[in-house]
Amino acid sequence: MAEPYPQDAELLDVLTRTGEKTGVSKPRGLVHRDGDYHRAVHVWIYAESTRELLLQRRADCKESWPGQWDISSAGHISAGDSSLATARRELYEELGISLPKDAFELIFVFLQECTINNGKYINNEYNDVYLVTTLVPIPLEAFTLQETEVSSVKYIHIDEYKDLLAKGDEEFVPYDVEGQYGQLFTIIEQRYKENMESRSLALQKQLSQYAPLKLDLELTGLSEADKEALLYILKASMVIDDIFYEQVWYGNSALRDWLKEHSNSSYLDQLKWMYYSINKGPWSCLDENTAFLTTADSAVKLLRDSTKPVSGWKGIEYRVAFPVVKPPGASFYPPDMDKMEFKLWKNTLSSSEQKAATGYFSVIRRHGDSLPLTTSHNINQLESEKPLKSDDLFIVPFSQEYSSSLAKAAELLRKASELSDSPSLKKLLKTKADAFLSNDYYESDLAWMELDSKLDVTIGPYETYEDALFGYKATFESFVGIRDDIATSQVKLFGDHLQDLERNLPLDDMYKSESVVAAPIRVIQLLYNAGDVKGPQTVAFNLPNDERIVNEHGTSMVLLKNVSEAKFNNILKPIADVCIKEEQKEYIDFESFYTHTICHECCHGIGPHTIVLPSGEQSTVRMELQEVHSALEEAKADIVGLWALKFLIDEGLLPKTLVRSMYVSFLAGCFRSIRFGLEEAHGN
């Protein structure tokens, strides 16, 4: 429990009743005098093998709960500081343990509202409760105790501790195990009680939601030079895949490697790896990102010098922690950063810095998160050191954040460019390699739009679905395919009539553009994809998303015909058999499904993109809608796509036979899409 000792030199951020920062900070003593809402951290150390929690005995000099057994470590979050940095620091200051951020699992937030010390101390405190899971107990002699805070430590079995709290044993700081704080025990108990059979059945059921598709294409249409280039493009795509794993969550790569290494240990481990590979993370895309793994399934790391040395003990073995709730900001932002903190920080930046902070191709980091805790375990030195502070966020371009991987991918693309005999493909690969290193994707995106090659390649950072916090940041992806020349010629009609569609949109003329550029459409047979291609597979994409290019040059569309056919046959038709009336099933056909897909993608390119705010300031729809933009944009493309189909039919550009079938096929498609869940943009 955070210590209520009045120390006016320490400032705390004042929060709203709902836990958001107000932008005001006050001395800690005044915060507790006035009953202001504020934030603190609780850190629990749990030993997996013995099912024990580490407790600390509060020093006898403490003003509150002196001499009682309490949380492993706890403390207030100082103004401008971050939750995770505070958790790391408090554990180090009080117990002398230095742990990296991937050891800390935020399991829940506990609001404590109480008054003690005869009404002089009002504690309205949001506590971020962290769990550190070790394989075995840390030897007690490995701890270095801060004498002014902690008098001793001990391990206690989780069941015994819960019973003692329930009985109100006066040796222990009270927590209501039947209330909010009972989550601590429930979470730990549930993740270790499930047996292998029940978990295997659950994963089998989740896996059964996917229909495997084998991509078996002929390369006869490719030149020998492009076949050689293809090998390097595929290798670069594999590097892109590695980057995406990092973007999902900062501990994702370690979890992936661990699950893969242990996938043959048991049938359950095999299922874990299979379902993880589909979702590219521990959260299920088709279950609104509910976690199907826990930290108990995660990778194990060894730290040899995180405490003072103990003879015969090799060091702390801990589980790489991941949150039960998928981080809305993925790994683009500090894991404990909220929207208000970002807004307050952004307002201190120059105009150009704000553009970089909200741009597609950067991540936001804290200086405090990158500062290492000292490895010295001399408590006198520890107390004299300046605490970690993390009030300064900063911008890191993708070219720096993923420098090693991007340098490797760039080298592979340059080799592919040298080998290819297609001029437009050579240009694309070279400019994309340059962009990976410069972080400027403008020229490479233009080269992608102008691509006219039998070997079709889309590679780089594009979609922003993974950034559920703001919708600012792009993820890396790769699609490699063989252009279907006949199908490409058949869909030219749609791109050529974009301006007509824009001009006739059912909205005020002030929002329409008179300079919509015809969208080039390429139909390909997909050969390989990587990066942000988790969960349900896309059948088409419309790129780029960069508003500069959209306004100046429009967009380009790629349709994955073999994936579309597979989805129609394996998913849409079976769903229609269940959800569509018998007399309407005859109207379910691939042509209608495929044609609406084309219109959906085309309609991403029409409608407002750049807008003028009431203040007169120019902005974009994406910037203003932030995290809801992706879902609303997909909904817009769906409905406007239907409208566009009807418009083209009425204009005599498409056969009237599509009228009924397009609506029935669209309805069946809605039942397909809603399976993605409300957390996925295409499921809204």
C-alpha positions in Angstrom: 0.0 0.0 0.0 1.4 3.4 -1.0 2.8 5.2 2.1 0.8 8.2 3.2 3.7 9.9 4.9 3.4 13.6 4.1 6.2 14.7 1.9 5.3 18.0 0.2 8.5 17.9 -1.9 7.0 15.1 -3.9 4.4 16.1 -6.5 1.6 13.8 -7.7 -0.6 14.1 -10.8 -4.2 14.9 -9.8 -6.7 12.7 -11.6 -10.3 12.9 -12.4 -12.8 10.7 -10.6 -12.5 8.3 -13.6 -8.7 8.2 -13.4 -7.7 10.5 -16.2 -4.9 13.1 -15.8 -6.2 16.7 -15.3 -2.9 18.4 -16.1 -2.6 19.6 -12.5 0.0 18.3 -10.0 0.1 18.9 -6.2 2.3 18.0 -3.3 1.6 14.6 -2.0 0.5 15.8 1.5 -2.0 18.2 0.0 -3.3 15.5 -2.3 -4.1 13.3 0.7 -5.4 16.2 2.7 -7.8 17.2 0.0 -8.8 13.7 -1.1 -7.6 14.2 -4.7 -7.5 11.2 -6.9 -4.0 10.1 -7.8 -2.1 7.0 -8.9 0.2 4.4 -7.3 1.6 1.0 -8.1 1.5 -2.4 -6.4 4.0 -5.0 -7.4 3.6 -8.6 -6.4 6.2 -11.3 -6.8 4.8 -14.8 -7.3 6.8 -18.0 -7.3 5.2 -20.4 -9.7 6.7 -23.7 -8.4 5.7 -23.1 -4.8 2.5 -21.0 -5.4 3.9 -18.4 -3.0 3.6 -14.6 -2.9 6.4 -12.5 -1.5 5.4 -10.2 1.4 7.3 -7.3 2.9 7.0 -6.3 6.6 6.5 -2.6 6.7 9.1 -0.8 8.8 8.1 0.1 12.4 8.8 3.8 11.7 6.1 3.9 9.1 3.2 6.2 10.0 0.6 3.9 8.4 0.3 0.2 9.2 3.7 -0.1 10.9 5.1 -3.6 11.3 2.4 -5.2 9.3 2.9 -7.5 6.3 2.0 -6.0 2.9 2.5 -6.1 -0.8 5.9 -7.1 -2.2 6.5 -3.5 -3.2 4.5 -0.3 -3.6 4.7 3.4 -4.1 3.1 6.6 -5.4 3.6 7.6 -9.1 5.2 11.0 -9.0 4.0 13.8 -11.3 5.1 13.2 -14.8 6.4 9.8 -14.1 5.1 6.6 -15.6 3.5 3.6 -13.9 5.9 1.0 -15.3 9.0 3.1 -14.5 7.6 3.6 -10.9 7.0 -0.2 -10.5 10.6 -0.9 -11.6 12.0 1.8 -9.3 10.0 0.9 -6.2 11.0 -2.8 -6.5 14.6 -1.7 -6.8 14.6 0.9 -4.0 12.7 -1.2 -1.5 14.0 -4.7 -2.3 17.2 -4.2 -4.4 15.8 -6.1 -7.4 16.5 -4.8 -10.9 14.0 -6.2 -13.4 13.4 -5.2 -17.1 9.9 -4.0 -18.1 9.0 -7.3 -19.7 8.9 -8.9 -16.2 5.9 -6.7 -15.1 2.4 -7.8 -16.0 -0.3 -5.2 -15.3 -3.2 -7.5 -14.2 -5.8 -5.0 -13.0 -6.3 -1.5 -11.7 -7.7 -1.2 -8.1 -9.4 2.0 -6.9 -9.0 2.4 -3.2 -11.1 5.0 -1.4 -10.6 5.2 2.3 -9.9 7.6 5.2 -7.4 6.9 7.9 -5.4 8.7 10.7 -8.5 10.1 12.3 -9.7 11.7 9.0 -6.5 13.5 8.3 -5.5 11.3 5.4 -7.9 10.7 2.5 -6.7 8.0 0.1 -8.5 8.2 -3.2 -5.9 6.1 -5.1 -5.9 4.2 -8.4 -3.4 1.4 -8.0 -1.9 -0.3 -11.0 -1.4 -3.8 -9.8 1.6 -5.6 -11.4 2.5 -9.3 -11.1 6.1 -10.6 -11.5 6.1 -14.3 -12.0 9.3 -16.2 -11.2 9.8 -20.0 -11.6 11.1 -20.5 -8.1 11.3 -18.2 -5.0 14.1 -15.7 -4.9 16.4 -16.5 -2.0 15.6 -14.1 0.9 19.3 -13.3 1.3 19.3 -12.0 -2.3 17.2 -9.0 -1.3 18.7 -5.7 -0.2 16.1 -4.0 2.0 15.5 -0.3 2.3 15.5 0.0 6.1 13.3 3.1 6.2 10.6 1.2 4.3 11.0 -2.6 4.9 12.1 -4.5 7.9 11.9 -8.0 6.5 10.4 -10.2 3.7 8.9 -13.7 3.5 7.1 -15.9 1.1 3.6 -17.2 1.9 1.4 -19.7 0.1 -1.3 -17.8 -1.9 -4.2 -19.8 -0.3 -2.9 -19.2 3.2 -2.5 -15.4 2.5 -6.0 -15.2 1.1 -7.5 -16.9 4.1 -5.6 -14.6 6.5 -6.9 -11.5 4.7 -10.4 -12.9 4.7 -10.2 -13.4 8.5 -8.9 -9.9 9.0 -5.7 -11.0 10.7 -4.2 -7.9 12.2 -0.6 -8.8 11.2 -1.5 -8.0 7.6 -2.5 -4.8 5.9 -6.1 -5.3 5.1 -7.4 -5.9 1.6 -10.9 -7.0 0.7 -10.5 -10.4 -1.0 -14.2 -10.5 -1.8 -14.0 -7.1 -3.5 -11.8 -5.6 -6.2 -8.6 -7.0 -4.8 -9.9 -10.5 -5.0 -8.9 -10.3 -8.7 -5.3 -10.9 -7.6 -6.1 -14.4 -6.3 -8.7 -15.2 -9.0 -6.3 -14.4 -11.9 -3.4 -16.5 -10.4 -5.7 -19.4 -9.5 -7.4 -19.6 -12.9 -4.3 -19.6 -15.0 -2.9 -22.6 -13.2 -6.0 -24.7 -12.6 -7.0 -25.5 -16.2 -6.0 -28.9 -17.3 -4.4 -29.8 -20.6 -7.5 -31.5 -22.0 -9.9 -28.6 -21.5 -7.4 -26.1 -22.9 -6.7 -28.4 -25.9 -10.4 -28.6 -26.7 -10.8 -24.8 -26.4 -7.9 -24.2 -28.8 -9.2 -26.9 -31.2 -12.5 -25.0 -31.3 -10.8 -21.7 -32.0 -8.6 -23.3 -34.7 -11.7 -24.8 -36.4 -12.9 -21.3 -37.2 -10.2 -21.0 -39.9 -10.1 -22.9 -43.2 -6.6 -23.6 -44.4 -5.7 -22.4 -47.9 -2.8 -23.8 -49.9 -1.4 -21.3 -52.4 -0.1 -23.3 -55.3 0.7 -21.0 -58.3 2.5 -21.5 -61.6 5.4 -19.1 -62.1 5.4 -19.7 -65.9 4.5 -16.1 -66.6 7.6 -14.7 -64.9 10.8 -14.1 -66.6 13.9 -15.9 -65.3 15.3 -12.6 -64.0 12.1 -12.0 -61.9 12.1 -15.5 -60.6 15.6 -14.9 -59.2 14.5 -11.5 -57.8 11.5 -13.3 -56.2 13.7 -15.3 -53.9 15.2 -12.1 -52.4 11.8 -10.4 -52.2 10.5 -13.4 -50.2 13.5 -13.2 -47.8 12.8 -9.5 -47.3 9.2 -10.3 -46.6 10.3 -12.6 -43.8 12.2 -9.8 -42.3 9.1 -7.6 -42.5 7.3 -10.4 -40.6 9.8 -10.1 -37.8 9.2 -6.3 -37.6 5.5 -6.8 -37.3 5.8 -9.2 -34.4 7.7 -6.4 -32.6 5.0 -3.9 -33.4 2.2 -5.9 -31.9 3.8 -5.9 -28.4 7.3 -5.4 -27.2 7.7 -9.0 -25.8 6.0 -10.7 -28.7 9.2 -11.9 -30.4 10.4 -13.7 -27.3 7.0 -15.3 -26.8 7.0 -16.4 -30.5 10.4 -18.0 -30.2 9.5 -19.7 -27.0 6.2 -21.2 -28.3 7.9 -22.4 -31.5 10.8 -24.0 -29.6 8.4 -25.9 -27.3 5.7 -26.7 -29.9 6.6 -30.4 -30.0 6.6 -30.8 -26.2 2.9 -31.8 -26.1 -0.2 -31.7 -28.1 -1.4 -28.7 -26.2 1.9 -26.9 -26.9 1.4 -27.7 -30.6 -2.1 -26.1 -30.5 -0.8 -23.1 -28.7 1.8 -22.5 -31.5 -0.7 -23.1 -34.3 -3.2 -20.6 -33.0 -0.5 -18.1 -32.0 0.9 -18.3 -35.5 -2.5 -17.4 -37.0 -3.0 -14.4 -34.6 0.7 -13.4 -34.4 0.2 -12.7 -30.8 -1.5 -14.1 -27.6 -4.9 -12.5 -28.4 -7.5 -14.1 -30.6 -8.6 -11.9 -33.5 -12.0 -13.6 -33.8 -12.8 -13.3 -30.1 -12.4 -9.5 -29.8 -8.8 -9.9 -28.9 -9.4 -12.0 -25.8 -6.2 -13.6 -24.6 -6.0 -17.4 -25.3 -2.6 -17.6 -23.5 -1.4 -16.3 -20.2 1.9 -15.3 -18.7 2.1 -18.9 -17.4 2.5 -20.0 -21.0 5.2 -17.4 -21.8 8.9 -17.5 -22.3 11.3 -17.8 -19.5 14.3 -15.5 -19.1 17.3 -15.7 -16.7 18.8 -12.7 -15.0 22.1 -13.5 -13.4 22.8 -10.1 -11.8 19.5 -8.6 -10.9 20.0 -9.0 -7.2 23.1 -9.1 -4.9 24.9 -12.4 -5.5 24.0 -15.6 -3.5 26.3 -18.5 -3.5 25.0 -21.5 -5.5 22.1 -19.5 -7.0 22.2 -18.8 -10.7 19.8 -15.8 -10.7 16.1 -14.9 -11.3 14.2 -17.0 -13.8 11.0 -15.1 -14.7 8.2 -15.4 -17.2 8.0 -12.7 -19.9 4.8 -11.0 -19.0 2.1 -9.8 -21.3 -1.2 -8.1 -20.5 -4.4 -10.0 -20.5 -6.0 -7.0 -22.3 -4.3 -6.3 -25.7 -2.5 -3.0 -25.4 -4.5 -0.5 -27.5 -1.3 1.3 -28.6 0.5 -2.0 -29.5 4.2 -1.2 -29.1 4.0 2.1 -30.8 3.7 3.9 -27.5 4.9 3.4 -23.9 2.6 0.6 -22.5 1.3 2.9 -19.6 0.8 6.1 -21.7 -2.7 7.3 -21.8 -4.3 9.7 -24.3 -4.2 12.7 -22.0 -0.5 12.3 -21.4 0.1 12.2 -25.1 -2.1 15.2 -25.7 -0.3 17.3 -23.0 3.1 16.3 -24.4 2.1 16.9 -28.0 1.0 20.5 -27.1 4.5 21.3 -26.1 5.9 20.4 -29.5 6.5 22.5 -32.6 4.3 22.1 -35.6 6.8 19.9 -37.4 7.3 17.8 -34.3 3.6 17.3 -33.9 3.4 16.0 -37.4 6.1 13.5 -36.7 4.5 12.5 -33.4 1.2 11.7 -35.1 2.7 10.5 -38.4 2.6 7.0 -39.8 6.3 6.1 -39.6 7.4 6.7 -36.0 7.0 5.4 -32.5 6.8 7.2 -29.2 9.2 6.3 -26.4 10.1 7.5 -22.9 13.6 8.5 -21.8 12.8 6.9 -18.5 12.0 3.5 -20.0 15.4 3.4 -21.6 17.4 4.3 -18.5 18.9 1.2 -16.9 18.6 0.6 -13.2 22.1 0.4 -11.6 23.4 -3.1 -11.1 24.9 -2.1 -7.8 23.1 -3.4 -4.7 24.7 -1.2 -2.1 21.7 0.4 -0.4 23.5 3.5 0.6 24.5 4.2 -3.0 21.0 3.3 -4.1 19.4 5.9 -1.8 21.7 8.6 -3.0 21.0 8.0 -6.7 18.6 10.2 -8.6 15.3 8.4 -9.2 14.3 7.3 -12.7 12.1 10.0 -14.3 10.0 9.4 -17.5 8.1 12.6 -18.0 9.7 13.3 -21.4 8.3 11.3 -24.3 10.2 11.4 -27.5 9.8 10.5 -31.2 11.8 7.7 -32.8 11.4 7.1 -36.6 10.9 3.6 -37.9 14.2 3.8 -39.6 15.9 4.0 -36.2 13.5 1.8 -34.1 13.8 -1.1 -36.5 17.2 -0.1 -38.0 18.8 -3.6 -38.0 15.9 -5.3 -39.6 15.2 -2.6 -42.1 18.8 -2.5 -43.2 18.7 -6.2 -43.8 15.4 -5.9 -45.8 16.8 -3.0 -47.8 19.8 -5.0 -48.8 17.6 -7.8 -50.0 15.4 -5.5 -52.0 18.4 -3.9 -53.6 19.6 -7.3 -54.7 16.2 -8.1 -56.1 16.1 -4.8 -57.9 19.4 -5.5 -59.6 18.2 -8.9 -60.7 14.7 -7.9 -62.0 14.3 -7.1 -65.7 11.0 -5.2 -65.1 11.7 -1.4 -65.1 8.8 -0.5 -62.8 9.6 -3.3 -60.4 13.3 -2.4 -60.3 12.2 1.2 -59.4 9.8 0.1 -56.7 12.3 -2.2 -55.0 15.1 0.4 -55.1 12.9 3.3 -53.8 11.4 1.0 -51.1 14.9 0.0 -50.0 15.9 3.7 -49.8 12.7 4.5 -47.8 13.5 1.8 -45.2 16.6 3.7 -44.4 15.5 7.3 -44.9 12.0 6.9 -43.4 10.6 8.9 -46.3 8.1 6.7 -48.2 6.7 9.2 -50.6 8.7 8.2 -53.7 8.4 4.5 -53.0 4.6 4.8 -52.7 4.4 6.6 -56.0 6.5 3.9 -57.5 4.2 1.3 -56.1 1.2 3.0 -57.7 3.0 3.0 -61.0 4.0 -0.7 -60.8 3.4 -2.5 -64.1 4.9 -5.9 -63.6 3.9 -9.5 -63.8 5.5 -10.0 -60.4 3.4 -7.8 -58.1 4.9 -6.6 -54.8 3.5 -4.6 -51.9 5.9 -4.2 -49.1 6.3 -1.6 -46.3 4.3 0.2 -43.5 0.7 0.9 -44.5 -2.3 0.0 -42.4 -3.0 1.6 -39.0 -5.5 -0.9 -37.6 -3.1 -2.1 -34.9 -2.9 1.4 -33.4 -6.2 1.3 -31.5 -5.1 4.2 -29.3 -5.1 6.9 -32.1 -5.0 5.1 -35.4 -1.8 7.0 -36.3 0.9 4.4 -36.7 1.4 2.0 -39.6 2.3 -1.6 -39.5 4.7 -3.4 -41.8 3.2 -5.9 -44.3 4.1 -7.7 -47.5 2.0 -9.2 -50.3 3.7 -10.9 -53.2 1.7 -12.2 -56.2 1.4 -12.9 -59.9 -0.7 -10.4 -61.8 -3.8 -11.8 -63.5 -3.8 -9.8 -66.7 -7.2 -11.0 -67.9 -8.9 -10.2 -64.6 -7.1 -6.9 -64.3 -8.4 -5.7 -67.7 -11.9 -6.7 -66.7 -12.0 -4.4 -63.6 -10.6 -1.2 -65.3 -14.2 0.1 -65.4 -14.3 0.8 -61.7 -11.2 2.9 -61.4 -12.1 4.9 -64.5 -15.4 6.1 -63.0 -14.2 7.3 -59.6 -14.7 10.9 -60.4 -18.3 10.2 -61.5 -18.9 8.4 -58.2 -17.4 11.3 -56.3 -19.5 13.8 -58.1 -22.7 11.9 -57.4 -22.1 11.1 -53.8 -25.2 11.8 -51.6 -23.5 14.5 -49.6 -23.0 18.3 -49.6 -21.0 19.5 -52.6 -18.6 21.3 -50.2 -17.2 17.9 -49.2 -16.7 16.7 -52.8 -13.5 16.9 -54.8 -13.3 17.7 -58.5 -9.8 16.2 -58.8 -10.3 12.5 -58.0 -7.7 10.5 -59.8 -8.7 7.2 -61.5 -7.6 4.4 -59.3 -5.4 1.8 -61.0 -6.6 -1.7 -60.1 -4.4 -4.8 -60.2 -5.8 -8.3 -59.8 -3.2 -10.8 -58.5 -3.0 -14.4 -57.5 -1.4 -14.2 -54.1 1.8 -16.2 -53.7 3.0 -15.1 -50.2 2.2 -12.6 -47.5 3.8 -11.5 -44.3 3.7 -8.9 -41.6 0.3 -7.5 -40.7 -1.7 -10.4 -42.2 -2.9 -12.0 -38.9 -6.2 -13.6 -38.4 -8.8 -13.4 -41.2 -7.1 -12.8 -44.5 -7.8 -9.7 -46.6 -9.2 -10.1 -50.1 -8.1 -6.7 -51.3 -6.4 -3.5 -50.2 -6.5 0.2 -51.3 -3.3 2.1 -50.8 -1.4 4.2 -49.9 -3.0 5.9 -46.9 -0.7 8.9 -46.9 -3.1 11.9 -47.4 -0.4 13.7 -49.4 -0.4 11.1 -52.1 -4.2 10.5 -51.9 -4.8 14.2 -52.6 -2.3 14.5 -55.3 -2.4 11.1 -57.1 -5.3 9.2 -55.7 -4.9 5.5 -54.6 -4.3 2.2 -56.2 -6.1 -1.1 -55.5 -4.9 -4.7 -55.4 -7.4 -7.6 -55.5 -6.3 -11.0 -54.3 -8.5 -13.2 -56.5 -7.5 -16.6 -55.3 -8.0 -15.5 -51.7 -11.4 -14.1 -52.7 -12.5 -17.3 -54.3 -11.3 -19.4 -51.3 -13.3 -17.1 -48.9 -16.4 -17.3 -51.0 -16.3 -21.1 -51.3 -15.1 -22.0 -47.8 -16.7 -19.3 -45.7 -19.4 -17.2 -47.4 -21.3 -20.1 -49.0 -21.5 -22.2 -45.8 -22.6 -19.1 -43.8 -25.3 -18.3 -46.5 -26.6 -21.8 -46.2 -27.4 -21.2 -42.6 -28.3 -17.5 -42.5 -30.0 -16.8 -45.9 -33.6 -17.8 -46.7 -33.9 -20.8 -49.0 -35.6 -18.8 -51.8 -32.8 -16.2 -51.8 -29.8 -18.6 -51.8 -29.8 -18.7 -55.6 -28.6 -15.0 -55.5 -25.5 -15.9 -53.6 -22.7 -15.8 -56.2 -19.0 -15.1 -56.5 -19.5 -12.4 -59.1 -21.6 -10.2 -56.8 -19.3 -10.8 -53.8 -16.2 -10.0 -55.8 -17.8 -7.0 -57.5 -18.7 -5.5 -54.2 -15.2 -6.1 -52.9 -13.9 -4.0 -55.9 -16.4 -1.2 -55.2 -15.6 -1.3 -51.4 -11.9 -0.7 -52.1 -12.6 2.0 -54.8 -14.7 3.8 -52.3 -11.8 4.3 -49.9 -10.5 6.7 -52.5 -13.6 9.0 -52.6 -15.3 11.2 -50.1 -13.6 13.7 -47.7 -10.0 13.1 -46.8 -8.5 16.6 -46.1 -10.9 18.9 -44.3 -11.1 22.4 -42.8 -12.0 22.6 -39.1 -14.4 25.3 -37.8 -11.2 27.1 -36.5 -10.0 27.4 -40.1 -7.2 25.0 -39.5 -6.6 22.3 -42.1 -6.7 18.7 -41.0 -7.6 15.2 -42.1 -10.5 12.9 -41.4 -8.0 10.3 -40.0 -6.5 12.8 -37.6 -9.8 14.0 -36.2 -11.4 10.5 -35.8 -8.3 9.0 -34.4 -8.9 5.5 -33.0 -12.4 5.2 -34.5 -11.2 6.1 -38.0 -10.4 2.6 -39.2 -13.8 1.2 -38.3 -15.8 4.1 -39.7 -13.7 4.1 -42.9 -14.4 0.4 -43.4 -18.1 0.9 -42.7 -18.1 3.9 -45.2 -16.5 1.8 -47.9 -19.0 -1.0 -47.3 -22.1 1.1 -47.6 -20.8 3.5 -50.2 -19.7 0.5 -52.2 -23.2 -0.8 -52.3 -24.4 2.7 -53.4 -21.7 2.8 -56.1 -22.8 -0.6 -57.4 -26.4 0.6 -57.8 -25.2 3.8 -59.4 -23.1 1.9 -62.0 -26.0 -0.4 -62.7 -28.4 2.5 -63.2 -25.9 4.1 -65.5 -25.9 0.9 -67.6 -22.2 0.2 -66.8 -23.0 -3.1 -65.0 -25.7 -5.7 -65.7 -29.1 -5.2 -64.0 -28.9 -8.9 -63.0 -26.6 -7.8 -60.2 -29.2 -5.8 -58.4 -30.8 -8.5 -56.3 -27.7 -10.7 -56.0 -25.5 -7.9 -54.8 -27.7 -7.2 -51.8 -28.2 -10.8 -50.8 -24.5 -11.5 -51.2 -23.6 -8.4 -49.2 -26.0 -9.5 -46.4 -24.3 -12.9 -46.3 -20.9 -11.1 -46.2 -22.1 -9.2 -43.2 -22.5 -12.4 -41.3 -19.0 -13.4 -42.3 -17.5 -10.0 -41.3 -19.2 -9.7 -37.9 -17.3 -12.8 -36.8 -14.2 -10.7 -36.7 -15.6 -9.0 -33.6 -16.2 -5.4 -32.6 -12.5 -4.9 -31.9 -11.6 -5.4 -35.5 -12.2 -2.6 -38.0 -13.7 -4.9 -40.6 -16.1 -6.4 -38.1 -17.8 -3.2 -37.2 
